Amino acid sequence: MAVIYKKLGSVFSYSTVLLISKGLTLLVSYLVAFAADNTEFGYFSLAQALFVTAVALLGFNSSAAYIRYFYSKGVSSIYRALKRIYLLFFLISISSGLLVYFVFSEHKYYIWYALLPFSGFLASHVASFNAVYRSSGNFLWYAFAELGRPVLVFLSLAAFLWFKFDFSIIAAYLLSLCCAVLLVVVLSFFHLRRVLFSRSLCSLSEKEVTVYLFPLVLVQLMALLNNVGDRYILSAFVTMDELGMYGKAYLIGSAAGMVIDSLSLLWAPHLVRRIGDFKEELYPKVLLVFGGALCLSFLLLVGAGVVLIGEFSFFSFDHIFWVMTIIVLSAFMARVGYQIFVPVLSAYDLTGVVAKLSFAGAVSGIIANIALIPVLGGLGAAIATWISFFIFSMLSFYVVRKKIFEG
C-alpha cells in the first residue's frame, strides 16, 4: 500500500507541475486576448501556431529518444548520437530566422516572427531536459525546466500590460518567449553538463537513434497538422479578425487538453518500465478510461447542438462562439485514445505503424478543414478538429488490438 501511495504522490507531483505550466501558458493567452482586439489576437494565435511548428520541425522529437533509451543506454550515449542533428537544426533555425527578418522587415507584426525558429529550437531542448529529469526522478529540476518559460513569459507580459508600454504586445510576447527558453536551456545544460559529457559503457549510433526517431517525427508533424493546421487554412479563407475569434474559442475549449496532458504525463515512462504487464494489468484500465472519454465527447457534441439550435449566447459572445468552444472541448476528449495508445505502440517499437496512423489522421483533418472552413469558417475548423482527433483515436485503438493482441 505504501508503494501505491508513493507512486500516486509522484504522479500527482509531476502532473501538478505540468498543469501549472499549461495553466500559466493559458493565462498568458488570456492576458493577450483581453488586451488585444480580434485582429491582433489573430496575429498572436498565428504566432503560437508557428512556434509549435518550429518546435516540431527543429526538435526532431529528440525527447522521445531520452525516454526510450534512458534506462538501457544512458543520457550521454543519447546526447552523442544526436550532436550532429542538433547542430544541423541550430543552423537551420538561425538562417530561417534571418530570412523571415529580411523578408518582413517592414511589417509591424511579422518582423517579430523572425524569433520563432530559434525559440522553437530551444524549446525542443527544454522538452528533452524534461524527459531526462522525469526519467531520473529529479523533480526539482523538472519543475524548473517545465515552469521556467511560462513563469517568465507571464511575468514579462503582466509587467508590460501593467506599465502600459507603447510597444506591440506581439513583440513583447515573442521577445519574452525567446529570452525565457534561452535562460532555461542554458541553466539546464549547465546542470546536466557532467551527465551529458560523461563516458558511457553503452553505445548508441546516430543511425540507430535516427531510425527510431524518424517515424516519430512524422507522427509529430501529422499531429501538428491536426493541432495548428486549422489556423493556417483559416488564414487563407477568413479575415484575421475571424481567426482571432476562433483562436479565443479554441483557447477556452482546449483547457480540457491541458488537464488531460497533465494527467497523462508519466504514462509513457511508466509504460516502458511495465511493458510486460500491459496486456494483463494495464489494458483493461486504459480501455475503461478511453470509453469514458468517448462517452463524454459525444455528450458534449449533443450540448453543442442544443446551443446551436437554441442560439444561446453568454457573456457578450454569440452562440456560434460557444458552439465552437464546446466542439473543441469535445475534440480534446476524443483525443484521449491517441494519448493512451500511441505510447503503447511506441513502447513495442511499432513507430512505423504510428507514423501511418498519424498520416491517416492528419489527412482526414486536412480534408475536413479544406471542405468545411470555406463554408462554415471557424465553426468548420472546430468540426474538422473533432473529426481528425476521433479518427486518430479509433485507429490507434484498432491497431493496438490487431498488432499487440492478435499479431
C-alpha positions as CSV (number, residue, x, y, z in Angstrom):
1,M,0.0,0.0,0.0
2,A,2.9,2.4,0.8
3,V,4.3,1.8,-2.7
4,I,1.0,2.6,-4.3
5,Y,0.7,5.8,-2.3
6,K,4.3,6.8,-3.3
7,K,3.5,6.2,-6.9
8,L,0.3,8.2,-6.7
9,G,2.2,11.0,-5.0
10,S,4.8,11.0,-7.7
11,V,2.1,11.2,-10.5
12,F,0.3,13.9,-8.6
13,S,3.5,16.0,-8.2
14,Y,4.6,15.8,-11.8
15,S,1.1,16.3,-13.1
16,T,0.6,19.3,-10.9
17,V,3.7,20.9,-12.3
18,L,2.6,20.3,-15.9
19,L,-0.9,21.6,-15.0
20,I,0.5,24.8,-13.5
21,S,2.8,25.2,-16.6
22,K,0.0,24.8,-19.0
23,G,-2.3,26.9,-16.8
24,L,0.3,29.8,-17.0
25,T,0.6,29.4,-20.7
26,L,-3.2,29.5,-21.0
27,L,-3.2,32.6,-18.7
28,V,-0.7,34.3,-21.0
29,S,-3.1,33.7,-23.9
30,Y,-6.0,35.1,-21.8
31,L,-3.9,38.2,-21.0
32,V,-3.4,38.8,-24.7
33,A,-7.0,38.0,-25.5
34,F,-8.3,40.7,-23.1
35,A,-5.7,43.3,-24.1
36,A,-5.9,42.8,-27.9
37,D,-8.7,43.1,-30.4
38,N,-9.7,40.1,-32.5
39,T,-7.3,41.2,-35.3
40,E,-4.3,41.5,-33.1
41,F,-5.2,38.2,-31.3
42,G,-5.3,36.6,-34.8
43,Y,-1.6,37.5,-35.2
44,F,-0.9,36.2,-31.7
45,S,-2.7,32.9,-32.5
46,L,-0.8,32.5,-35.7
47,A,2.5,33.2,-33.8
48,Q,1.6,30.4,-31.3
49,A,0.9,28.0,-34.2
50,L,4.2,28.9,-35.8
51,F,6.0,28.4,-32.5
52,V,4.6,24.9,-32.1
53,T,5.6,24.2,-35.7
54,A,9.1,25.4,-35.1
55,V,9.4,23.1,-32.0
56,A,8.2,20.1,-34.1
57,L,10.3,20.8,-37.2
58,L,13.6,21.8,-35.4
59,G,13.5,19.4,-32.4
60,F,13.5,16.1,-34.3
61,N,11.4,14.8,-31.4
62,S,14.6,14.1,-29.6
63,S,12.9,14.0,-26.2
64,A,11.4,10.6,-27.2
65,A,14.9,9.2,-27.6
66,Y,15.7,10.2,-24.0
67,I,12.6,8.4,-22.8
68,R,13.2,5.3,-24.9
69,Y,16.9,4.8,-24.2
70,F,17.4,6.4,-20.8
71,Y,17.4,3.1,-18.9
72,S,19.2,1.0,-21.4
73,K,21.8,3.3,-23.0
74,G,22.2,6.4,-20.7
75,V,21.9,10.1,-21.3
76,S,25.5,10.6,-22.6
77,S,25.1,8.0,-25.3
78,I,21.9,9.6,-26.5
79,Y,23.4,13.1,-26.5
80,R,26.4,11.9,-28.5
81,A,24.2,10.2,-31.0
82,L,22.2,13.4,-31.5
83,K,25.0,16.0,-31.6
84,R,25.3,16.4,-35.3
85,I,21.5,16.5,-35.7
86,Y,21.4,19.3,-33.0
87,L,24.0,21.3,-35.0
88,L,22.1,20.9,-38.2
89,F,18.8,22.2,-36.8
90,F,20.6,25.0,-35.0
91,L,21.9,26.3,-38.3
92,I,18.5,26.0,-39.9
93,S,16.8,27.9,-37.1
94,I,19.3,30.8,-37.4
95,S,19.2,31.0,-41.2
96,S,15.4,30.8,-41.4
97,G,15.0,33.5,-38.7
98,L,17.3,35.8,-40.7
99,L,15.3,35.1,-43.8
100,V,12.0,36.0,-42.1
101,Y,13.5,39.2,-40.7
102,F,14.7,40.4,-44.1
103,V,11.5,39.5,-46.0
104,F,9.1,41.1,-43.4
105,S,11.4,43.9,-42.1
106,E,8.6,46.5,-42.9
107,H,5.7,44.6,-41.3
108,K,4.5,45.6,-37.9
109,Y,4.0,42.1,-36.6
110,Y,5.6,39.6,-39.0
111,I,9.1,41.0,-38.4
112,W,9.0,39.7,-34.8
113,Y,8.2,36.2,-36.2
114,A,11.9,36.0,-37.0
115,L,12.5,35.0,-33.4
116,L,10.3,31.9,-33.7
117,P,12.6,29.4,-35.4
118,F,15.4,29.9,-32.7
119,S,12.8,29.9,-29.9
120,G,11.3,26.7,-31.2
121,F,14.7,25.0,-31.5
122,L,15.4,26.0,-27.8
123,A,12.0,24.8,-26.6
124,S,12.6,21.4,-28.2
125,H,15.7,21.1,-26.0
126,V,13.7,22.1,-22.9
127,A,11.4,19.1,-23.8
128,S,14.5,16.8,-23.9
129,F,15.7,18.1,-20.5
130,N,12.2,17.5,-19.1
131,A,12.4,13.9,-20.4
132,V,15.7,13.3,-18.6
133,Y,14.5,14.8,-15.4
134,R,11.3,12.8,-15.4
135,S,13.1,9.6,-16.2
136,S,15.7,10.1,-13.5
137,G,13.1,11.3,-10.9
138,N,14.7,14.7,-10.4
139,F,11.5,16.6,-9.5
140,L,13.0,19.9,-8.6
141,W,14.9,20.5,-11.8
142,Y,12.0,19.1,-13.8
143,A,9.8,21.7,-12.1
144,F,12.3,24.4,-13.0
145,A,12.6,23.3,-16.7
146,E,8.9,23.0,-17.1
147,L,7.8,26.2,-15.2
148,G,10.7,28.5,-16.2
149,R,9.3,29.5,-19.6
150,P,5.7,30.1,-18.7
151,V,6.5,31.9,-15.4
152,L,9.0,34.3,-17.1
153,V,6.7,35.0,-20.1
154,F,3.7,35.6,-17.8
155,L,5.6,38.0,-15.5
156,S,7.0,39.8,-18.6
157,L,3.6,40.3,-20.2
158,A,1.9,41.2,-16.9
159,A,4.6,43.9,-16.4
160,F,4.1,45.1,-20.0
161,L,0.3,45.4,-19.5
162,W,0.6,47.0,-16.1
163,F,3.0,49.8,-17.1
164,K,1.3,50.2,-20.5
165,F,4.4,50.4,-22.6
166,D,4.0,51.9,-26.1
167,F,5.1,48.7,-27.7
168,S,3.3,45.9,-29.7
169,I,2.1,43.1,-27.4
170,I,3.0,40.6,-30.1
171,A,6.6,41.9,-30.0
172,A,6.6,41.8,-26.2
173,Y,5.3,38.2,-26.2
174,L,7.9,36.9,-28.7
175,L,10.8,38.7,-27.1
176,S,9.9,37.3,-23.6
177,L,9.4,33.8,-25.1
178,C,12.8,33.7,-26.7
179,C,14.6,35.1,-23.6
180,A,12.8,32.7,-21.3
181,V,13.6,29.5,-23.3
182,L,17.2,30.6,-23.7
183,L,17.6,31.1,-20.0
184,V,16.0,27.6,-19.2
185,V,18.2,25.9,-21.7
186,V,21.4,27.5,-20.5
187,L,20.8,26.7,-16.9
188,S,19.6,23.1,-17.6
189,F,22.5,22.4,-19.8
190,F,24.9,23.7,-17.2
191,H,23.3,21.5,-14.6
192,L,23.4,18.4,-16.8
193,R,26.8,19.0,-18.3
194,R,28.5,16.2,-16.3
195,V,25.8,13.7,-17.3
196,L,25.8,14.8,-20.9
197,F,29.6,14.6,-21.3
198,S,30.4,11.6,-19.1
199,R,31.7,8.4,-20.6
200,S,29.2,5.7,-21.1
201,L,29.8,1.9,-21.4
202,C,26.8,1.6,-23.7
203,S,26.9,2.7,-27.3
204,L,24.2,4.2,-29.4
205,S,24.8,5.1,-33.0
206,E,23.4,8.1,-34.8
207,K,21.8,5.7,-37.4
208,E,20.0,3.7,-34.7
209,V,18.5,6.7,-32.9
210,T,17.6,8.3,-36.2
211,V,15.8,5.2,-37.4
212,Y,13.9,5.1,-34.2
213,L,13.0,8.8,-34.2
214,F,12.2,9.5,-37.8
215,P,8.8,7.8,-37.8
216,L,8.0,9.6,-34.5
217,V,9.0,12.9,-36.2
218,L,6.4,12.1,-38.9
219,V,3.9,11.3,-36.1
220,Q,4.7,14.7,-34.5
221,L,4.3,16.5,-37.9
222,M,1.0,14.8,-38.5
223,A,-0.2,15.7,-35.0
224,L,1.0,19.2,-35.7
225,L,-1.2,19.4,-38.8
226,N,-4.1,18.3,-36.6
227,N,-3.4,20.9,-33.9
228,V,-2.5,24.0,-35.8
229,G,-3.3,23.3,-39.5
230,D,-6.7,24.8,-39.0
231,R,-5.0,28.2,-38.2
232,Y,-3.1,28.1,-41.5
233,I,-6.1,27.2,-43.6
234,L,-8.3,29.7,-41.8
235,S,-5.7,32.5,-42.5
236,A,-6.2,31.7,-46.2
237,F,-10.0,31.9,-46.2
238,V,-11.1,34.2,-43.4
239,T,-10.1,37.6,-42.1
240,M,-7.6,37.9,-39.2
241,D,-10.5,39.1,-37.1
242,E,-12.4,35.9,-37.5
243,L,-9.2,33.9,-37.0
244,G,-8.8,35.8,-33.7
245,M,-12.4,34.9,-32.6
246,Y,-11.7,31.2,-33.4
247,G,-8.4,31.4,-31.5
248,K,-10.3,32.6,-28.4
249,A,-12.9,29.8,-28.7
250,Y,-10.1,27.3,-29.1
251,L,-8.3,28.8,-26.1
252,I,-11.3,28.0,-23.9
253,G,-12.1,24.6,-25.3
254,S,-8.5,23.4,-25.2
255,A,-8.4,23.8,-21.4
256,A,-9.5,20.1,-21.2
257,G,-6.4,19.2,-23.2
258,M,-4.3,20.9,-20.7
259,V,-5.7,18.9,-17.8
260,I,-5.5,15.6,-19.8
261,D,-1.9,16.3,-20.8
262,S,-1.0,16.8,-17.2
263,L,-2.7,13.6,-16.1
264,S,-1.0,11.5,-18.8
265,L,2.5,13.0,-18.2
266,L,4.1,9.9,-16.8
267,W,2.2,7.4,-18.9
268,A,5.0,6.8,-21.5
269,P,7.9,6.3,-18.9
270,H,5.6,4.2,-16.7
271,L,4.6,2.0,-19.7
272,V,8.2,1.5,-20.8
273,R,9.0,0.2,-17.3
274,R,5.9,-2.1,-17.1
275,I,5.5,-3.1,-20.8
276,G,5.4,-6.8,-19.7
277,D,2.3,-6.1,-17.6
278,F,0.4,-4.2,-20.3
279,K,-1.8,-7.0,-21.7
280,E,-2.9,-8.4,-18.4
281,E,-3.0,-5.5,-16.0
282,L,-2.8,-2.1,-17.8
283,Y,-5.0,-2.7,-20.8
284,P,-8.4,-3.2,-19.0
285,K,-7.8,0.1,-17.1
286,V,-6.9,2.2,-20.1
287,L,-9.8,0.8,-22.0
288,L,-12.2,2.0,-19.3
289,V,-10.6,5.5,-19.4
290,F,-10.9,5.5,-23.2
291,G,-14.5,4.5,-23.2
292,G,-15.4,7.1,-20.6
293,A,-13.7,9.9,-22.6
294,L,-15.6,9.0,-25.8
295,C,-18.9,9.0,-23.9
296,L,-18.2,12.5,-22.6
297,S,-17.1,13.6,-26.0
298,F,-20.4,12.6,-27.6
299,L,-22.4,14.2,-24.7
300,L,-20.6,17.5,-25.4
301,L,-21.5,17.3,-29.1
302,V,-25.1,17.0,-28.1
303,G,-24.7,20.1,-25.9
304,A,-23.1,22.0,-28.9
305,G,-26.2,21.0,-31.0
306,V,-28.5,22.4,-28.3
307,V,-26.6,25.7,-28.2
308,L,-26.7,25.9,-32.0
309,I,-30.4,25.2,-32.3
310,G,-31.4,27.4,-29.4
311,E,-28.9,30.2,-30.4
312,F,-27.9,30.6,-26.7
313,S,-25.3,33.3,-26.0
314,F,-23.4,34.2,-22.9
315,F,-21.0,36.9,-21.7
316,S,-21.4,39.1,-24.8
317,F,-20.2,36.2,-27.1
318,D,-22.7,35.0,-29.7
319,H,-23.9,31.4,-29.9
320,I,-21.5,30.4,-32.7
321,F,-18.6,31.2,-30.5
322,W,-19.9,28.9,-27.8
323,V,-20.7,26.1,-30.3
324,M,-17.1,26.3,-31.5
325,T,-15.8,26.2,-27.9
326,I,-17.9,23.2,-26.9
327,I,-16.9,21.3,-30.1
328,V,-13.2,21.9,-29.5
329,L,-13.7,20.7,-25.9
330,S,-15.3,17.6,-27.2
331,A,-12.5,17.1,-29.7
332,F,-9.9,17.0,-26.9
333,M,-11.9,14.4,-25.0
334,A,-12.0,12.3,-28.2
335,R,-8.2,12.7,-28.4
336,V,-7.7,10.7,-25.2
337,G,-7.3,7.4,-27.3
338,Y,-4.4,8.9,-29.1
339,Q,-2.7,9.8,-25.8
340,I,-3.2,6.4,-24.4
341,F,-2.5,4.0,-27.4
342,V,0.3,5.8,-29.3
343,P,2.8,5.4,-26.4
344,V,1.8,1.7,-26.3
345,L,2.7,1.3,-30.0
346,S,6.0,3.2,-29.5
347,A,6.9,1.1,-26.4
348,Y,6.5,-2.0,-28.6
349,D,8.8,-0.4,-31.2
350,L,6.0,0.0,-33.7
351,T,6.8,3.6,-34.6
352,G,6.4,2.9,-38.3
353,V,2.8,1.9,-37.7
354,V,2.3,5.1,-35.6
355,A,3.6,7.2,-38.5
356,K,1.0,5.6,-40.8
357,L,-1.8,6.2,-38.3
358,S,-0.7,9.8,-37.9
359,F,-0.7,10.3,-41.6
360,A,-4.2,9.0,-41.9
361,G,-5.4,11.2,-39.0
362,A,-3.7,14.3,-40.5
363,V,-5.0,13.7,-44.0
364,S,-8.6,13.3,-42.6
365,G,-8.1,16.6,-40.7
366,I,-6.8,18.5,-43.7
367,I,-9.6,17.2,-46.0
368,A,-12.2,18.2,-43.4
369,N,-10.7,21.6,-42.9
370,I,-10.5,22.3,-46.6
371,A,-14.1,21.1,-47.1
372,L,-15.6,22.9,-44.1
373,I,-13.7,26.1,-43.5
374,P,-14.7,27.8,-46.8
375,V,-18.3,27.2,-46.0
376,L,-18.5,27.4,-42.2
377,G,-15.4,29.4,-41.2
378,G,-14.3,28.9,-37.6
379,L,-17.2,26.5,-36.9
380,G,-15.9,24.3,-39.8
381,A,-12.4,24.3,-38.3
382,A,-13.8,23.2,-34.9
383,I,-15.7,20.3,-36.5
384,A,-12.7,19.3,-38.6
385,T,-10.6,19.2,-35.4
386,W,-13.1,16.8,-33.8
387,I,-13.2,14.6,-36.9
388,S,-9.4,14.2,-37.1
389,F,-8.9,13.6,-33.3
390,F,-11.7,11.0,-33.3
391,I,-10.3,9.1,-36.3
392,F,-6.8,9.1,-34.9
393,S,-8.0,7.7,-31.6
394,M,-10.1,5.0,-33.1
395,L,-7.4,3.9,-35.5
396,S,-4.9,3.8,-32.6
397,F,-7.2,1.6,-30.6
398,Y,-7.8,-0.7,-33.6
399,V,-4.1,-1.1,-34.3
400,V,-3.2,-1.9,-30.7
401,R,-5.8,-4.7,-30.8
402,K,-4.6,-6.1,-34.1
403,K,-0.8,-5.7,-33.7
404,I,-0.3,-6.4,-30.0
405,F,-3.2,-8.8,-29.1
406,E,-3.8,-10.6,-32.3
407,G,-0.5,-10.1,-34.1
